Structures are given as C-alpha cells and as structure tokens.
Amino acid sequence: MNTKQNPSPSPLADEPQVSARQVLARFASYYKPYTFLFVFDLVCATVLAAVDLAFPQFLNFFTKDFFLSSPEVIVSSLGWITLLFVALYALRTGCQYFITSWGHIMGARMEADMRRDLFGQYQRLSFSYYDRNNTGEMMSKLLTDLFDISELAHHGPENLFICILKIVGSFALLFLINVPLTAIMLGATVLLAAYAFWRNYKKRVIFTENRKKMADINARLQDSLGGIRVVKSFGNEGVEIKKFARTNERFVATKESSYRFMGSFHAVNSAFTGVLYTVTIVGGGYFVAQGTLAVTDLAIYALYIGIFLSPIEQLINFTEQFQKGYAGFRRFMEVLAVRPDIADAPDAVDLNAAERARRREERHAGAADGAAVVFSGASADAEGFVAGAVRYRDVHFSYDGEHEVLRGLDLAIPAGTNVALVGPSGGGKTTTCSLLPRFYDPASGSVEIDGIDIRTVTVESLRDAIGIVQQDVYLFGGTIRENIAYGRPEATTPEIVEAARRASIHDFVLSLPDGYDTFVGERGARLSGGQKQRIAIARVFLKDPRILILDEATSALDNESERAIQKSLEELSAGRTTLVIAHRLSTIRNADLIAVVEDGRVAEQGTHDELLALGGTYANYYKMQFGGVSS
C-alpha cells in the first residue's frame, strides 16, 4: 500500500514568477525555426538603412564637386546617375517588400508556435488550475496577448536594428562634417533617449494593468454569454449589461491613464525635436559665421536630422511596443511555467503492462507454493488486461489544502461489479469518483486498480481504462458523428453506428436530414437533454472501457427519458466495474453494492436489502423518497 503524501495545491496559489532572463531566452528560442527569414530580414534592413544614409552623401558629392563640372559632362552623365538611383531604390523597394511581407509572416508563424505551446499547456494542466482560473482570462492570453507578442517578434529586432544603424551612421557622418555641432546634437539626443526609456519603463505597470483589465472583459463576456439561457430565463439582461459596464469602465480608466501618459510623453518628445532643429539652425549659423562650416554642409546637416529623427521616434515607439509585448510574454511564460499537479511519475508504466507483470508475479508465487493462483478480477482476459477491481485505502483529500472532503475513505470494489455511491450533497461522492481517473490526487492514502497504485501508471493508460458519463453532457461544436467518435477518434463508420445502436440513438440520427453529419450546435443546443445523454453513452460504448463512472447521468432527465436511458446504461454497465452516483434510489436498487458516503467516509455498505434491514442512513433516505422501507 502506497500512502505517500501528496498535498493538494491551494487554489489561491499564484502562477510561478519568471525572471527577465528566462523571458528573453525563451522569446529568442522562437526565432530558431526561422533563422533564415530572421537573418535575411536584418540584411534587408541593413540595405534599407544604407540607401537612406547614402542619399545625402550622393547629394553632397554632386553639389560640391560633380555639378561644378562643365554642362556637357553633367548632361552626359545624367543617364548613368538615373540608372544608379533606379537600381538603388529598386533594391530598397525589394527589401521593403521582404521586410513588410515575410517579416510579418515570420511574426505570424512565431505567434502560431506560441499559441500551439500555450494551448498544449492548457491541455496538460490539471483540474486544479481550471478551478482557480477563468476561461475568459485564459482566452485573453491565447489571443490578445499573443498578437502583441507577434508584433514585437517581427518589428522589434528589425526596427531596433534599422534605428541603431541610421542613428549611429548619421552621427558618424555628421562628425566628419563638424565635430562641435554634432557633439551638441548628440548630447541633446542622449537626453531625449534617456528620458524616453525612463518614461516607458515607468509605464510597464500600466501595460500590465491594461492586460489584466482586458482579461477581465473577456472573462465577463465568456461568463455572460455562456450562461445566456439563464440570463434570459430570469430576465436579467439589464443586470448583465450593468456588470459588463462596470468591467468596461475599469478597462477604459486604465486606457485613459495610458493615453494621458502617452500624450505627455509625445509632447516632450516633440519639444526635444524642436530643440534639435533649434540647435542645428543656431549652432549651424554660428559655425558658418566662424567659417568652420560651409552653407552646403548645413543643408546636409538638415537632411541627416530628418534621417535620424524618424528612427529616434521609432526607437521611442519600440520601447512602448517592447513593454506591451514583454508584459504579454511574461504572462505567457508564467502559464508555461505552471507544473501540472497530475503528471506521470518518472518510472510510470502502462496500466496493462503493470497488470501483466503483476499477474506473472502471482503465477510464479503460486507455482512456488504448489497451488493454483486465483485472481479476484477473473473477468479480465487471458492476456492480462485490466480486470477493474478498485480499492480506496484510507484516502484523505482537500481541494484547498485546509478543509478535508474525504477523511480516511475506505472502499473495495470487486472487478465487474456495480457499486452505487449515495449520501448527502457535499459528502464526497463525486470527489471519490474524480480521484479514480486522477483528476486530482489524494493528500494521503491510495487509490488502486487491480492492486496497482494508479500513481505508478501513466495517466493516458489509466484514463483509457475508464469511461465517464456525467449529468452535464458536453457536446463539441461539430457533427453527431464527430461527437460519438470522440470516444475513439480512429473509429470507423460501422463502429460509430454500432455504438449509436447500443445507445439507442441510431434511429433518431437516421431521421435527421443529414444523419450522422448533422451539426449539434454549440454544446449540443439543437438536441434535447435525452438525445445529448445518448450521444454521451454512445461515446463510452465506442471507447469500451473496463471501468465506468456514471455521475448522476439521468438526474436531469424526465421520467420517460430516464427509463429509456437507464436501459442503455444497464447494457453499458454489463460486465464492467461500474461506479454510480445517484440521488434517485430507484435507479440503484439492483446494484451489487451500495456505499453510503457521508462526511468523507463510507458510513454504510451492503446490498439494498441489507441496508434497509440495517435501518441506518440509507434506510432513512429510502423512507424519505418512497414513504416506507419495504423492499
């Protein structure tokens, strides 16, 4: 018996924090599959910057030297000059096309890779994560955040590279013209850059808050639209509008603070631009008067100011884009850093393989004793697949780490038997069943199948052996065929039809115009409760598990539908180990074993007649439902 401690995580636990180094390293890793595109994008950016920087130099050469030649030389050379500039700007145009198109394509592909990784992580995370996180917030991270990240992935390195080339190149060339004036301009530019980076660093809190408020809007939207039938049944459209308005107003408030910040920042930036032009004119005029700067050189100065002012503004905008993308990517990384509570142990084995190994040990032990080995789960086939004997040993469990739902639950279920769990709401029935497929792990004690602790086998093989039919049936958007095949995606059409026949839904499906290709609507909105339940049963027939969990599978149906579906469930349960949670005692009278789960323990267990004779909790329930205790 394995009773190792495995404390339940607190639902209030925050997502893991990640360092800036981890964020940047992981971000850089997404460039690896697109190394060629990334490098060629930077090459094109270099060409773009070089052509822009070269134009003033050409102009300087033509105005100072070449255009002072004889008119005949100038006119005869204009054709070659035309070809030179056509070639240069054709090259620039091609580079601009590549940067704009393939650069964005690279960003979109990186976004798709990140979305794939995040969605895969959502699939791996345990129920406890979903217990403490809202679906709308998770969708915000999957969609809104990743769009900003992809924009950063494309524009970030490229803009940074171009800006640095143009700024450094411009100042290097300006220093060749006049050192003192360029030094003054460089000082003003450094002050502007320092101010810009400081202000954007301070703004990171606002960007993070914007992300959270956007997630709140998504959460509110998902909650309201997901429960639209309840909203309309109570006539509470106005209530939902008011709740959404409050969330929307909080988001607008954060956006307003962001835009006020942006307004003051760009106003200061504009003032600095004016300072640079003023320095150029005043300083340039002074040096012209001193004879250390030619008037034509001052014109070149003006051209270069236009060239490097634009990248400075781009660089400033990049810091804002970086803060947005960084805030989104950090949230993305925090989700990826969450370790699922339920995961395979390092030495986990396939459940069927563990079963075969265990039986070989029993046979060897029996042979050594000179006696035949008789296994309690004799219904399993000779190859050693799961028989289905279930055992709970002194199981303790808490959802929040403080309040125990199960307090030392013990229950033995022989293979192939039908066991009903009854008891008050909150007593631990559903929790007991949730531990079997490892939706959660017990804090202490163990859950075993055929004597094997389920924590020692792979989650995939464990859940492959278990089928679940719940009260709240979830159908995916798609066809009836696709929803039935969800039990075994590789199933053939004849197998799907056979599963539908056994679930008594085949005739109804054939009566539909599109048959098995009929779309069920969102969550099966076009079908009745009984029809959805039959499709859920067909899924499990197709899966053909050894162990079956029926979690109040008929409690939401009318009496006629319940009786019809009960027959399908009885056929489904035949020969399988079945755990039934039911409040209607009439549906479980013929169970092989009835266990009364109360206050997190099995208070009583036995057959229907035995429990009535005992005169305890079960007998009281029966009396309340049927007005007597006669069997």
N, C-alpha and C positions, 0 to 999 in steps of 0.2 A: 504493500500500500504506500502510495506517494502522498505525503502530507506537507510538501514544501510550501513555504509561504510565498504568496504572490499578491501583495496588497493591491487592492483596486485603486486606480488613479482617481484623484479628486477631479470632479467636473469643473472646478474653478481654476485648475492648473492652466497657466498661460502657455502659448506656443513657445518653443525654445528660442532664445535670443541668439543671433548670429553676428559675428564680428564683421567689420568693414572689409577686412582682408578676405574672409570667406565669401562675402558677397561679390567682390570684384573678381576673385579667382573663378567662382562658378559662372559669373557672367561671361568672362573671357572664354571659358570652355565651350560655350555655344557657338563661337566663331570657327571652331576646329573643322567641322564638316564642310565649311565654306571658305577655306583658306584661300583658294584661287580667286574667288569673287572678291574677297576682302582685300587681298593684296592688289589685284588689278584695279579695284575701286580707288585705292590710295595712289596708284600710279596715275590714274586719270585725274585725280585731284591735284597731283603734282604738276601735270601738264597744264591743267586749268590755271593754277596759280602762276606758273612760269610765263604763260602767254600774257596774263594780265599785268605781270610785273615788267614784261619785256616792252610793252607798248610805249610807256614814257621814255624808255631808253632809245627806242627807234625814233621817237619824235625829237628827242634831244639831239641825236646824231643828224637827222635831216635838217633841223633848224639851225644848228651851229656849223655844220660842215657841208653836207651834200647839197642843200638848197642854195648855197652860196656859189655853186659851180655855174658854168655857162648854161644859158637856157637850152641849148641843143642837147647837152649831156643830161640835163634834168628830164626833158621831154622824152628822150630816147630810153631812159631808164624807168619811166612810169609803168610800162607794161610788166617789167620784172618785179617792181615793187608791188604791183597789183597781185601778181601770182604769189608772191611771198605772203602777203596778208590773207589772200584767199586760202592758201594752204594752212597757214597758222590757225585761222578761225574755223576752217573745216575740221581741222584736228580738234580744236576746242569744242566745236559742236558735237562731234562724235563722243568725246569724253564726257560732255554734259549729258548726252543721251544715256550713256552707260551708267553714270552716277545716279541719274534720276530713275531709270527703269530697273536695271539689275541691282542697284543698291537697295531699292525698295523691295525688290523680290527677295534679296538676301534677308532683309529685315523681316519680311512676312514668313519666310521659311523658318527663321530662328524663333519667331513668335509661335509658329505651329509646333516646333520642337518643345518649347517651354510648355505650351498648352497640353501637349501629349504627356509630358512628365508630370505636370500638376494633376491632370485627370487620372493618370495611373496611380499617383499617390492617394488621391481621393478614394480610388477603388481599394487600395491596400489598407487604409486607415480603419480602425476598429469602431464598433458601435459607440464606444465611449466618446470618441471625437465628435460624432454627429449629435450625441446627447448634449454637448456643450457649445456647439457652433450652429449658426443659422445658415440655411441653404442659400438665401439671398446674398449673404456675405461671401460665401464660397464661390458663387457665380460671379460676383464682382471681381474677385481675384483672378478668376479664369478668363474673364473677358476684358473689363475696363483696364485693370492694371497691366495686363499683358500687351494691350495696344500701345500704351505709353512706353513700355519697355522696348517694344519692337521699333518704335520711332527713335528711341535713344540708340538702339543697336545699330540702326542704319546711319542716322545723321550724326550721332555723337563722334565717333572716331574720324569720320570724313570731314565734318565741319571743323573739328579741333585741328586736324592736320592742315587743312587749307588755310585756316586763320593764322596758325603759327607761321606757315610758310610766307604768307603775304605780309604779316606784320614784321617778322624778322627780316625778310627780303627788302621790304620798303625802307626800314630804318638803316639797313646795311648800305643801301644805295644812297639814301639821304645823307648819311655820314660822309660819303665820298664827295658830296656837293658842298656841305657846310657843317662843320662839327659843332660849333656853339649853338646854332639854331636848332639842330637836330637833338642835341642834348637837352635843351629846354623842353622840346616837344616830347621827348622820351620820358622826362620826369613827370610831365602832366599826364601822359598815358599810363604810366605806372600807378599814379594816384587813382586814376579812374578805374583801372583794373582791380586794384586792391579794394576799393570801395564796392565795386560790383560783386566780387567774390564774397566779401564780408556780408553784404546785404542778402545775397542768395543763400548763404549758409544759415543766416538767421531765419530765412523763410522756410527752411526744411520742415519745421514744426507745422506750419500752415499747410504744406503739401500733404503731410501725413494725416492731418486732421481732415483735409478735403477727401482723402481716400476713405477714411472711416465713415464720413457722412454720406458719401456715395454708396458705400456698402450698406448703410442704414436704409437708404432709399430702396435699394434692391431687396433688402430683407422685408421691408414693409410691403413692397409691391408683391413679392412672392407670397407672403402670408395672406394678403387680402385676396389676390386672385385665386390662390389655391383653395381658399375657403369661400369662394363666391356664392356657392349654393346656400351655405349657412348665412352669409350676409343677407342675401335676398329673402331667405325664409323668415328672417327676423325684421326685414325692412330696415336694415341698419346701413344703407348706403351712405347716409349723411354722417354716421359715426366714423365710417372708414375714410370718408373724404377729409374729415377733421383730423384724424390721426395721421393721414398722409400729409396734410397741410403742415402739421407741426414738424414732421420729419423734414419736409421740403424747406420749411423756413430756416431750420437749423443749418441745412446744407447751403442755402443762399447766404446765410450770415457768414459762414466760413469763406464762401466765394467772394463776398463783398470785402472782407478783410484782406483777402488775397489781392483783389484788384486795387484796393487803396494802396497797398504795399507796392504793387506794380506801378501805379501812377506816380507815386513819389520817386520811385527808383528811376523810371524813364525820364522824369523831369530833370533829375540830377544829371543823368546821362546826357540829355540834350544840352544842359548847361556846360558840361565838360566839352562837348563838341564845339560849342561856341568859343570856349576858352582856347581850343586848339587852333581854330581859324583866326582868332584874335592874335594869338602868339605868332602865327605864320605871317600875317599882314604887318603887324607892328615890328616884330623881330626881323622879318624879311626886309622891311623898309629901312630899318636901322643899318643892317649889314650891307644893303645896296648903297646907302649913303656913305658908308665907310669904305666902299669899293671892294669889299671882300665877297660879294655875292652879285652875280650877273642877273639882270632882269629876266632873261630867258630861264635861268636856273630857278628863279622864284616861281615861274609858271610850272616848271617840272615839280617843284615842291607841292603846288596846289593839286596837281594830278595825283601824286603819291598819297596826299592826305585823303583824297577821295577813295583811293585804293585800300588804305589800311583802316579807315574809319568804318567801312562796311564790315570787315572781318572782326573789328573790335566789338561792334554791335552784335554780330553773330556769336562771338565768344561769350558775350554777356548773356544772350538768349540761351546759349548752350548750358550755362550754369543753371538756368531755370529748368531747362529740359532734363539736365542731369539729376536735379533734385527730385523732379517728378518720377523719372524712371528709376532712380535709386530707391525712392520710398516704395514704389510698386514692387521692385525686385526684392527688396528686403522682406516684404510681406510674403512674396512668392517663396523665398528661401526659408522663411520661418515655417511654412507649411511643409516643405520638403524635408525639413529637419525633424519633424514630428516622427517619433518611432511608434509604429502600431503596437497597441497593448497585446494584441493577439498575433503571434508570429510563430513560424516553425522553430523548434529547438534545433541547435546545430547538428544534433545527431538524430533528428526526426526521420522516421521511416514511413513508407506507405502502410496504411492500415491493413490491407490484405496481406502484405509481406510479413508484417508483425504477427498477424493471425496464423499464417502458415508456420512461422518459426516457433510460435508458442505451442502449436499442436505437435510439432515434431518433438519438442522437449517433453510433452506429456506422453507421447508414444514411447519415447526412449525410457522415460521413468517407469512407465507401465511394464515395458518389456523387462526392465531390470528387476522389477518386483514379481515378474511372472504372472501378471494379471492384466486383463483387458482394460483399456482406457475408455471410460465413458464420459463424454463431454456434455455438459448441461445444455449447450446450444446445439443440439444434434440436428437441427433443421438446416444447418449450413451444408453446402455441397462438399463433395469429397476433395476438391482442390484446395479447400481451406479458406474460402471467402468468408466475409463477416457473417456470423450467426445472428448477432443482435442482442446478446444478453447485456443489460445495462445495470450499472451499480453506482449509486451515490454513497460515498463514505464520509461521514462527519463533515459535511460541506458547510462552510461559512462564506457569506458573500455580502458585500455592501457596494452600492453604487457610488457613494460619496466618500468612502473610507471611514465613515463615522457611524452611520445608522445601519445596523445589520438587517438585511432582508431574510437571509437564511441563517439559522442559528444551530448548526450541527445536524443538518438533514441527512438521514439515512434511508435508503430505499433500494431494494433489489428487485430487478425486473427480469424474469427468465426470458430467453430468446423465444420469439414468436408469439408472445402473449400480448393481450390487450389490457392496458392499465389506464384507469381513469384517475385524474387528479381533480379533486373537488375541495372546496373550502371558501372562506370569505375572501372578498377582494382585498388585495394587498398582502395576502397570506404567504405568497411566494410561489404560486403555481407556474405563472409564466416565466419567472426568473429561473425556476428549476429546469424548464424546457430550454431556455436560452443558453444555459450552461452546456447542454449536450453537444450542440454544433460549435461550441467555443465562440459564441458571440461575445461572451465575457469569460474570464477565468475566475475560479473561486479564490478567495483570500487564503483559505486553508482547506484541507481535505482533498478529495479527488473524485473525479468522475471517470468511470471505466466502461469500456465496451469489450465484452468477452474477456474480462480480466486485464485489459491493457489500458493504462492511463492515457486518456486522449491527448494529454500534453506531450506525449512522446511520439505521436504520429503526425504526419503532415496534415495541415488544415484542409488542403484540397481533397485528399483521400477520405478524411473524416466526413466532410460535408457531402462528398459524393455518395456516402452510405446513408445519408439522412434526407428525407423529404419532408417538407413543411406545407401545411395548408392552414392559412390564417383566416381570421374573421374578416379583416380588412384586406380584400384581394386587390393587388396592384397589377393592372394590365398596362403594358408599354404601348406607346403610340405605334401603330402598325396593324397588321392583319391578324385574323384569328389563327392562321397557320403559324405565323411568326411567334405568337404568344404561347401556343401549345409547344412549339419546337424549342422554346426557351428551356424546357426541361432537359433537352438533349439536342443542341444546335445541329449536329450532323445527322439527325434522324431523317429517314426517307418519308415520302408522302404516305405510302401504305402504313408505316409505323405511326405516323401522326393520326391518320384516320382511325386506326385500331385503338389508339389511346382515347380519341374522342368518342368512339363507340362505347368503350368501357366506362367512360364518364357520363354516358347518356346525353351527349351534346351533339352527336353526329347528325341526327335527323334535323335538328334545328338549324345547324350550319348549312345543310343542303337546301333548306327552304329559303335561304337568303339569295338575292340575285347574283352576288359574286362568290357565294360559297365560302370556302376557306380563305379566299382572298379579300374578304370583307374587312374594311377598316373598322376598328373598335372605337375610335375616338380617344381623346385624352383620358387616360386612366379608365378606359372602357365605358365612357359616358353614354355610348349608344346601346349598351346592353343592360339587362336587368341584373339585380343582385344575384339571383339564382343562376343566370347564364354565366356571369363572371366567375361564380364559385365553381361551376362545372369545368370551365376552361382551366381554372387553377388545379382542379383534381386531375384533369387530362394531362397537365404538365407533369404531375407527380407519377401518374401511370407510365408516362413516357420515360421518366427518369429511372423508375423501377428500383427504389432504394430498399435496403434491408430494414431500416428503422424509419418510422413515420411519426410525425408530430402533428396533431390536429388541435390547433389553438382556437377553441370556440368557433369552429368552422361553420356552424349553422345557426349561431345565436342571433344573427342579424336578419334571418330569413323568416318569411311567413310559414305557417304550419304546413301548407301543402308543399311548398318548395323544400322545406326541411325534411319532410318524409321522403320526397323523391331523391334528394341529395344524400340522405342518410343511407339509402341502399347503395349508392355509388361508393360512399365512404366505407361501408362494410365490405364491399368487394375489394376496394383498395387495401383495406387493412388485413385481408385474409393472408395468413402465412407470414406476416411481418410483425416485428415488435412495434407496438403502437402505444404512444402516449397521448391521451385525450384530455384536454382541458374543457370542462363543460359545467355550466350552471344549471342546465336543464337535466335533472337526474333521470328523466325518462329515456334519454339517449344513451345512458351508460349502464342500465340495469344488467345487461348481459356481459359486462366486462369481466375478464378473468380475475382482475384485482382492482379494487378501488382504494386509493390512498387519500386520506383527508389531510391536506397541508394547511396547517394553522400556526401562526406566529413563527414561520420559518422552519417548522419541523413537521415530520409525519406524525400526526397525533393518533390516527387510527388507520388500519389497513385490513382488508379482507374482501370477501365477495359481498354482493348486495345483501343476501340473506344473513350472512354473518354479522354485518354491520348493523342491520336492523335489530337483530337479536341482542347486540351489544348495548343498544339504547343510548348511544353517545351522540356526538356532534352530527354524524351522518343521519342518524335516525331523526334528529330534530329537523334537519334540512328537508328530509323526505316528508315529514309531517307538515311542515310549512307549505310545501308545494302541492301536496296531494290530500292534505287533511286527514291523514291516517298513516299507520305504519304497517299495514298488511302488505304482504308481497304478492 
